[in-house]
Amino acid sequence: MKLHMQILIALGLGIKRNWHIFFGIIAGIFVGIYLHGHSNTIVANILTFVGQVFIRLIQMVVIPLVVSAIIIGITSIGDNKQLGKFGSKMVLYYGIITSIAVAIGAALALLIKPGLGAAHYITEHTASAVQASVAMAMEQQQGNILNLFLGFIPNNPLHSFAAGDMVPIIVFVVIFAIALARVGDVNRPIVSFFESVFAATMKITDWIMFFAAPGVFALTASAVSSFGMDIFMSISKYLGVLLIGFAIQMFIVYPLFLKFFSKVSAAMLFSAIAEAMMVAFGTASSSATLPLTIACCEKRGISHKISSFVLPLGATLNFDGTALLQTVAVIFLAQAYGVALTPFLIIQIALLAIVASSTCAGIPGAGLITIALILNGMGLSPEQLVAGFAFLFTIERITDMFRTLLNVTSDAVVAATIADNENEINYDLLNNPAAYEEIA
Ligand code: ASP
């Protein structure tokens, strides 16, 4: 059977199991389209409320979950050599997947040229409401790249915890966990403590999943209702390029990657993580989806040792969907404003997209803020920058849902690949969707 058919069947299996979340997404799209033409503040407020309740509940468990998962993961890997091997493999695989995404985005944008003739509608649709966010984003990215990396080292970890800054939190926790692994048996009380924390947070994740369908419905409906349908036609070429790029990455690159580096079937993996994929689409947040990504992987065959290490790091560092969007968006603006796209500039955009995407946070809209890092060096005038940026903001949420879906899926693809390479995968379970344990 053709690979894409297998994948569709697997997604169908996943959907059958999780029809309520899937139905939430579909109903959300229809209700959102209806509301777009019949604006109703009370309904809009209720939808925002329900969506926010879901997101906040799931975000509530992210920090304890990430901390406990990484500590258990790293201490269970134990010896430094193995940790180094896992770590370098992880960086290599995430790097390969993101580089391919960037190459696909660049190739499609250069081939289809969505930006040609787009300057006038960029100006027409520059939403004045987003000027403040634009100014903020530009300012945040003004510092040089070295300062950006400096910010990843927390001078006060408690401050990072309180602010929810995931990258500095991860840096601290990874160092702390490596130290714990090296001190030997005295680490037992603390590791047992975090084992309890992890088990409890996973239980809470199960409970929160009861709320997934209404939550995802409300989030999708709000996103679709706020989407400017009137600009849909004029930007269809841009959106088309993005969607083709996302589809190639999802249905061709991931399966080939899995085939090349492991024995994992893409169809089975997609079925195993179907809930996480749907929640990623609904919430547009890899961080918020992380508890669920971990639950899906662990309950369906990928060992705790691998998923608790690779998935939290992936949700913080691996944003291939974001990198693809950033590449297309920047080339789109360059084409619209007539910037000559020399091979040198294209390579610069591609490299900066890899850096900018990996410095982004797993929250809605973060990828668009870090795009300023790439745009700053493009030779656009300040007016063009603001207009272009503000234009991208107007169609932000919809593209965010798709790129987050990719970001989360690729985390699982890399986790499954490393698990396969290290014999840390239970194929009898992974390849048997009928036996999957329910989440919630
Ligand atoms: N929302 C994306 C994520 O959480 C990041 C982005 O804005 O691209 O993965």
Residues whose N, C-alpha, C, O or C-beta is under 5 A from the ligand:
A	BS01	LIG	A284 S285 S286 S287 T322 A361 G362 I363 P364 G365 A366 G367 L368 D400 R403 T404 N407
